[in-house]
Amino acid sequence: MTKSFKELYFEQKNLPTPAQAFLEDVALVTNRSITTVRMWISGTQIPDHKTLKILANKFDTEPHLLFPDNENE
């Protein structure tokens, strides 16, 4: 079945943006809420050590490189 131009547009419009997909993916991997992930991004909170290890593994990096401003905490 062929879709109309309008239907094709709305299919794309309803997809998450790359930033939304990132938030959802990180929340899923860490078993945290999107709100918590947003707090990490804003610097309001930082993940605990276990979660930092999960994130480092996901992004193939070292935990201290993900949140460098918080190394002394």
C-alpha positions as CSV (number, residue, x, y, z in Angstrom):
1,M,0.0,0.0,0.0
2,T,1.4,3.4,-1.0
3,K,1.4,6.1,1.6
4,S,0.5,9.7,1.0
5,F,3.1,12.5,1.4
6,K,1.3,13.6,4.5
7,E,1.4,10.1,6.0
8,L,5.1,9.8,5.3
9,Y,5.7,13.2,7.0
10,F,3.8,12.3,10.1
11,E,5.6,9.0,10.4
12,Q,8.9,10.9,10.5
13,K,7.6,13.6,12.7
14,N,6.6,11.1,15.4
15,L,10.1,9.6,15.6
16,P,12.2,10.6,18.5
17,T,15.0,13.1,17.8
18,P,18.6,11.8,18.2
19,A,18.8,13.6,21.6
20,Q,15.5,12.0,22.8
21,A,16.8,8.6,21.6
22,F,20.0,9.2,23.5
23,L,18.2,10.0,26.7
24,E,15.9,7.0,26.4
25,D,18.8,4.7,25.6
26,V,20.9,5.9,28.6
27,A,17.8,5.7,30.9
28,L,17.2,2.1,29.7
29,V,20.8,0.9,30.1
30,T,21.2,2.4,33.6
31,N,17.7,1.6,34.8
32,R,17.2,5.3,35.7
33,S,14.5,7.8,34.6
34,I,15.0,10.3,31.8
35,T,14.7,13.0,34.4
36,T,17.8,11.6,36.2
37,V,19.7,11.4,32.9
38,R,18.8,15.0,32.2
39,M,20.2,15.9,35.7
40,W,23.5,14.2,34.9
41,I,23.7,16.2,31.7
42,S,22.9,19.5,33.5
43,G,25.4,18.7,36.2
44,T,22.7,18.8,38.9
45,Q,23.6,15.2,39.8
46,I,26.3,12.7,39.0
47,P,25.8,8.9,38.7
48,D,26.9,6.6,41.4
49,H,30.0,4.5,40.8
50,K,28.2,1.4,39.6
51,T,26.2,3.5,37.1
52,L,29.4,5.3,36.0
53,K,30.9,1.9,35.1
54,I,27.8,0.9,33.2
55,L,28.0,4.2,31.2
56,A,31.7,3.8,30.6
57,N,31.1,0.3,29.3
58,K,28.3,1.5,27.0
59,F,30.3,4.3,25.5
60,D,33.6,2.4,25.5
61,T,35.5,4.9,27.7
62,E,36.8,5.4,31.2
63,P,34.3,6.5,33.9
64,H,36.4,9.5,35.0
65,L,36.3,10.8,31.4
66,L,32.5,11.0,31.3
67,F,32.2,13.5,34.1
68,P,35.6,15.2,34.3
69,D,34.4,18.2,36.4
70,N,33.5,15.9,39.2
71,E,36.7,13.9,39.7
72,N,37.4,15.3,43.2
73,E,33.9,14.4,44.5
